[in-house]
Amino acid sequence: MLSEIITDLSWVFTILFYIYMISIIVFIIMENRDAQSTFSWILIFVLVPLFGLLIYIFFGRNWRLHSRKKKVFKEGLYDELEKTLTPILDKETSVITQLKEDRMSNHKKLIDTLHGFEEASFTQHNKLKILQNGSTKFPALEEDLKKAEKFIHMEYFIWRDDILTNKIKDILVDRVKHGVKVRIMFDPAGSSLMLIKGRAYLKELRAAGIEILPFFNSMARSKFTALNNINHHKIVVIDGQIAYTGGMNMGQEYIDGKPMYASWRDTHIRIEGEAVHSLHVLFVYNWKAITGESLFDKQYFTAKENVTDDLPIQILASGPDSSESTIRQLFFSMIMTAQKKVYIQSPYFVPDATIFEALKLSALSGVDTRVMVTGVPDKKVAYWAAYSFFEELLQAGVKIYHYNAGFIHSKTISVDETFCTIGTTNLDLRSFTTSHEVNTVIFDADTTKELEHDFLNDLKNCTELTLKECKNIKPIIKFRNSLCRLLAPLL
């Protein structure tokens, strides 16, 4: 009798399991993801059904924000933006024409592609300095913060409570006493340790009159789903005159690498000029999304008139609330338009199919194609997944280097000693699809040459991966790497 009941129940559970699997598979297919992502999620549901469903609800659901609410929100911002930045927007056509006729004459199609992106205006009069490590970035930032007279706006993925940020806190508190308005956003996932252990630190900042808030996009379905769509921005805007962006978060490890690494290699930039406003728009957009307060006012967008340098820059942003994967398309276009060489730095390497094929085609066409990734990983699964791509790339002629002096966190691409990009975007699927990212595209030969020189200098701390080494990897290790690759959407 008992055996019959067990048999009947097993049939019921089997039928329910098949109904569950069919429903899930149909649902995921209907989301029209790329094939790699679709099969990855199906595999997760098969291997760990209930746990997989929870992971999907919180971290896999494609909560792209194309609702009526978002449309109305953005239309309102466009109206405010146009009123505030009309002088810069009116000059964009002439900047593009000059680029296509002069310094980017061999890459006209790229300019046309970038011009087609929404919310990504070209600016011309800018000054820029590359900051290749934390010991260079943070002293410069501290000096600029000390000179702030009107406002300081800061947006970071990670904000620690440590030696560095306590020094920054003292500067910000002092500026508030002198009438400077300070607003800070941090990502709750990236800064979770501060939320747990740094409550006294936050309380001290707020008591001093500093507005510091976690980023929860008000247009997401819930705070839980928004946690997956991390705000990976690193932006500072001071008085509308100076801006910082790039790879470095707010923490002591970005200076010395401690306690996990012997050193930390990263790339950031300091900007003066018209491009400051383009970066500031991103902060203002996110600030309104979480607070409802609009900062689109001329007092926050005052041009620095003494910047007359001819240095064209475009600021590109992408994220779950973007209609297009603009930065992924930027990377693809840069690789495919390269005629002589393309140098890439990214700590992680889990590309989608288009970037993967673009790299192979670039090398096969005779372009000197080089990729530098970390050789001292912080995320083993992502590190192992990267190896599943390397053999095919090496066969095509791509050169791959592992940086071993410490952890490399730079996210840069330079092309033909002509143009380059520096930003927050890793060369992986999460950066392309679910994270809020920002990249600066710089159309300047001198800046690009400087970035390429730094890349070549970093090779002194690298080991080159060879095709023979990849072929000699044990089959069981190759299987592990390929299995990790299937989890790419989660990495």
N, C-alpha and C positions, 0 to 999 in steps of 0.2 A: 504493500500500500504506500509506504513512505517513498520507495523507489519510484513508483508511478508519479507521485506528486512532484518529486525532484525532476523527473523527466519532463513532465508537463511545464514546470517552471523554467527549465532550461530552454525549452522551445519558445516560451514567451519572451525570455530575455534575449534569445537569439533574434527573434523577429523584431523586438524593440531596438536592438543594436543595429540591425540592417536599416530600419526606418530612420534611425538617428544618423547613420553614416550617409545614406542617400540624401537626406534633407540637408545635411551639412555640405556635402559635395556640390549639390545643386546651388546652394546659397553662395558658396565661395566662387563657383564658376560665374554666377550672375554678377559678381562684383567686377568682372573683366580685369582682373589683375594680370600681370605678366605670367607666363607659364611657370617660371622658376618659383615665384612666390606662391602660386596656386598649388603646385605639387608639394611644396614645403609644408604648407598648412594642412593639406590632406594627410601627409605623413604623420604630422604631430597628432592629428585627431585619431588616426589609426593606432598609434603607439600608446598614447595616453589620453583616452577619450574624454573623461570628465575633467582632468587637469588641463588638457588641451583646450577645452571649451572655455575654461576660466582665463587661460592665457590669451585666448583670442578676444574675449570680451574686453579685457583691460588693455591689451597691447597689440592686438592684430586688426581689430575692426577699423575699416577705412573711414574714419570720421571726417572726411573732407567736407569743408564748410562751404557748400554752394547753395545755401538756403536763401529764402527771400530776406531773412533777417540780415544775413551777411551782405547781400546786394544793396539793401537800403543803407546799411552802415558805411559801406565803401563809397557809395554815391555821395553821401554827405561829406565824407572826407575829401573826395575829389574836388568838390566845390570849394571847400576851405583851402585845399592845397593850391588850386589854381589862383585863388585870390592872393595867397601869400607868396608864391614862387613864380609869378608871371614873368618877371625879368629874366630868370634863368631858363624857363621853359620856352620863351620866345626865341632864345638864341640857339636852341638845340639843332635846328635844321642847318644852320651855318656851321656848327661844330662838326656835324656828320659829313657835310659836303667837303669841308677842309680835310677831314681824316681820309676820306676816299680818294682825294686828289693828291694828298701828300704822303704822310707816314704810313698809311694803311692801303696804299694803292695796289699792293699785291694781295690784299685780303679783303676786297670790297664785299664779297659775299658774306663774310663774317659780320661786317658792320651792318649789312642789311638784315641779317638774322637777329643781331642784338637789338637793332632798332625796332624790330617787330615785337619785342617783349613789352608787356604792360608794366607801368609803374617803375620804369628804369631809364631815367633821363640821362643824357650825356652832358657832362660839364667840361669846361675848358680851363679856366683860370684856377690852378691849384698848385700847392706845394706839398711834397710828400717825402717822408723819411722812413726807410726800412729799419726796423728794430729786430735784430736777429736773436735776442735772448732776453730773459727777464731782468738781468742785471743792467740792461740798457733801457728797456721799456719803463720799468716802474720808477726809477729816479726821474726820468723825463716827465712821466705822468704826475708824480708828486709835485714837481715844480710848477707844472701847469695848473694843477688843482689849487695850489697856494695863491695863485694870481687871479683866480676866479672872482668876478665882481657882481655877476647877476644870477647865474644859475649853473648847476652841474647836474647832468642827466647820465645815469649809468645803468647798463643792462648786461648781466653776465649769467652764463649757464651755471658756473660754480662760484660761490662766494663762501670762503672759509672764515672761521674765527681763529686767527693765528697771528704770528708776529707781523706779517705784512699788513693784513687787514686792520689790525689795531692801530698801526701807524697811519693808514688811510683814514680810519675813523677819527683820529685826533685832528687830522687836517680838515675833514669835512665838518666836524663840530665847530672848529675855529671859524670856518667860512660862514657857517650859519649865524654865528655871533656877529659877523660883519654884514648881515643882511642878504647873504646868498641863499637862494632856494635850491635845495638838494632833493632829487627824486631818484630812487634806485629800484630796479626790478631784478629779481633773481629767479632761476628756475627751481621749483620745489623738489624735483627729482635730483638734479645735479647738486643742489645745496641742502640735501636732506640732513647731513650731519650738523649743519648750522641750526636747522630747525629743531633738531633734537637736543644738541648739546650747547648751542649758542644763544639760548633765550636771553640770557643776561646781556649779551652783546647787542642783540636786536633791541632790547628794552632801552639800553643806553642810547642807541642811535635815535630811536623814536622820541625819547625824553628830551633829546637835544633839538627836536623839531625837524628831523630828517624823515621824509616819507620813504620807507623801504617795504616793498610788497612782493610776495611770491607771484609768479606769472601763472594765472589760470585764465585762459581765453574764455571770455563770457559767452562766446558763440559755440563752444563745444557742448556736447550733450550732457556731460557731467565732469566733475573734477577728476574722477577716476580715469575716464577715457582721455582727458586732456593730459594726464601724466605721461602717456606714451608719446604725445606730440611735444617733445621737449623744445624749449626755447634755447637754442644753441648759440644765440647771438653773443658777441662780446663787443659792446659799443660804449664809448664815453663821448659826450658832447659838452664842451665847456664854453659858455657864453655865446654859443652859435658860431664861434671863431675857430675852434680847434676840435678835432675828433680823433679817436683811437679805435682801431678794429683789427681783428686778426685771430690768431689761435690761442692766445693766453687768457686764462681765467684769472680770478682774483684769489690767489693763494700763494703761500711761501714756496711750495714745490715748483712753481713756474720760474723761480729764480735759481734754486739749487738742486731740485730733484728729490730732496730728502722727504721722507725716510726711505722711499722705495728704490730710488735710482741714484747712480753716481753723479748724474747731471741731467739737465733738461734742455733740449734743443727745440726752439719754437720761433715763429715768425709773426710779427705784428707790424702795424704801420701807424704813423702819425700824419694827419692830413690838416692842411689849412686851405681855405678857399671855398669854391662853390660846392664841391662834393660833400662838404660838411653838412649842408642842408639835406642832401639825399640820404645820408646816414641818419640824420635827425628825424626825418620823416618816419623811419622805421620805429624809432623809439616812441614818437608821438602816437603812431598808429596803435602800438601795443599798449601804451599807457591808457589810451581811451578805451581799448577793448577790455581792460581789467578794472578801470575806475569810472569810466563814463566822462572823465574830464578832458576837454579838448584843449590842446596846447598850440593849435594852429593860429598863431598870432605873430605879427611882425616883430614883437619884442624877443621872440625865440628864434627868429630867422633873419638876423641882421648880417648882411654880407660883410666880409672883411675886404674893404676896398683896396688895400695896398698889396693884395696878391694879384700880380699881373703875369705871373709865369704861365707859359703855354704848355700845360700838362693835362691832356684830356683823360677823364676818368668817368667810368660808369659804375654805379652801385647796383648790384643785382641781389634780389632776395627771393627765396622760395620756401615753401612750407605746406602744411596740410590745408591751409586756407588760400593757396594759390591755384589758379586755374591751369597752370602749366608747370612742369618741372624745369624751370628756367635755368637753374645752375647745372643740372645734368646736361641739358642741351648746350649750355655754354662749354662745358668740358668736352663734349662730343665734337662740337664745332671747332674748338681750338686744336684738338688732336688731328682732326681730318683736314684742317686748313694748313697745318705745318708743312713747310717745304724743305727745311733743312734739319731742324732739330726740335724736340719737345722734351722738356725735363719736368718730371712730376715728383712731388713729395707729399706723402700722406702716411700717417701712422698705421692706418688700416687699409686693406685692399680686398674688398668684396664687391667688385663691380657688377653692374647689370650687363645683359647681353650686348647692348649697343656700345657701351664703353669698351668692353672686352674685345669686340670685333674691330672697333676703331683703332685700338692699340696694335692689334695684329696687322691690320692693313697699313697703318703708318710705317711700321718697321719693314714690312714687305715691299713698300714703295721706295725704300732707301732712306727714309728719314731716320736720323739718329734719335731713337726713342728710348728714354731711360726712366725707370721708376725706382724711387727710394722709399723704403718702408722701414718700420722699426725692426731691429734685430733683438730687442729686449722687450718682449711683449708685456702688456698689462692685462690683455684679454686673450687667453690661450685659445679659446674656440675660434675667434676671429683670425688669430695668427695661423692656426692650422688650416682654416678654410682658405686662406690666401694661397697656400701651397697648391691647392687643387687647380689654380689658374696658371701657375708659373710655368709648367712644362710646355704647354701650348704657346705661351708668349715667347719663351726662349727659343722654341723651334722657329717662330716667325722672325726672330732677330731682335726682340725687345731685350734690353739690358736691365737686370734687376739687382738692386743693392740692398743689403741690410745694414742699417746704422747701428753700431755697437758701443759707442762711447757713453751712451745713456739712453734716455727715452726721447725719440724724435716725435714731435707733435705738430710740425709745420704742415700747412695745407696750401701748396703753391703749384702753379703750372707756368712755365715760361716757354715762349715759342719764337724761334728764329731771330733772337736778339731784337725783337720788334715790339711785342706786347706780352703781358703776363697777368696773372690773377693771384691775389692773396686773400684768404678768407677763413671762414669757420668750417667749410664743408669737407668732410672726409670722403675718400673715394670708396663709398660703400652704399648699400641699398637704403639703410635707414636715413642717412643724410639726404639722399635723393628724394625720399618719399614721405617720411613722417616727421622730420625735424624742421624747425624754423632755422634757416641758415642765411648767411649774408656773405657775399664775395665782392671784392673791389677789382674791377678790370682796369688795367693801366695801359694806355696806348703811348708808350714812351720807350725809346731805345735805350737810353742811359739807365733807367730804372730796371729794365729787363736784363741788361747786361750785368748789372750789379747782382740781381737775383741769380742769374746763371753762374756768375763767379762764385757766389756763396754755395751754390749746389756743388760745383766742382771741388770747392774747398772741403765740403762735408764728405766727399768721397774718401778723404784721408782717414776717416773714422768708420769706413764701411768695408764689408767683404762682398765681393760680387758672387752671386749665385750662378752656377754653371748648369748647362743642360745635363752634363754627365752626373752631377750631384743629384739632380731631380730624378733621373732615370734609375739611380741606385737606391732610391728610397724604398724601404721594405714594403711589400704588398699590404701588410696589415696596417702600416702607417698611412699608406695612400688611401686605404679604405676609410680610416678615421678622418682624414682630411676631407674626403669626398662627402662623408656623412655630415661633417660640420658645414660643408658648403650648402647642403640641403636646408640648413637652419639659417641661411643668410638673411631672411626677412627679420629675424629676431636679433641679429648681431649689431 
